Amino acid sequence: MKTGVNEEIPLNRSLSELEQQVIDVFVDGVKVLGMPKSLGEIYGLLFLSQQPLSLDDVVTKLSLSKGSASQGIRMLRELGAVKEANANGGRRTLYQPDVDLKRLVGGFIREQVRPHLESGKGKVNELLKVANQEDDKELKKFYRVRLQKLEAWMSRGRIVLPLLQKLLGE
């Protein structure tokens, strides 16, 4: 099976071709966001599963290590992309996807984007201090202008995120 990046990915024999292709869509999505491939695999598997799946089901169907699957499910739960399902008295915890786009985007903003913007504010301030120590006056001015631009972008992001979350009903 081809992924569009001229690389062969072996089709997992426990998955149908449709399941593998849908999983590949989610894998491509998480790659764009700089997240681990396993998150896309797990979410894609859960997305197409008619029944909630256990951690062991995910491990078996995706040929992932138990640690990788567990960490992936935990991260997806933190993002609000996966939730526990009713286990009907069973001892195993079952998982199902949250397919509400509003909550998915809201979770991603809350868990990934907002912390990045908040930590970036302090980093830019530190970089401005370093730039001010530059001996070359033109280079110093150039650095300050660029870093102030970055600071403005981050400030706008902190303004836009709450509006985006409100628009999405988060």
Sequence and secondary structure as in RCSB ss.txt:
>XXXX:A:sequence
MKTGVNEEIPLNRSLSELEQQVIDVFVDGVKVLGMPKSLGEIYGLLFLSQQPLSLDDVVTKLSLSKGSASQGIRM
LRELGAVKEANANGGRRTLYQPDVDLKRLVGGFIREQVRPHLESGKGKVNELLKVANQEDDKELKKFYRVRLQKL
EAWMSRGRIVLPLLQKLLGE
>XXXX:A:secstr
 B SSS B    TTS HHHHHHHHHHHHHHHHTT  HHHHHHHHHHHH SS EEHHHHHHHHT  HHHHHHHHHH
HHHHTSEEEE  TT SS EEEE   HHHHHHHHIIIIIHHHHHHHHHHHHHHHHHHTT SSHHHHHHHHHHHHHH
HHHHHHHHHHHHHHHHHTT 
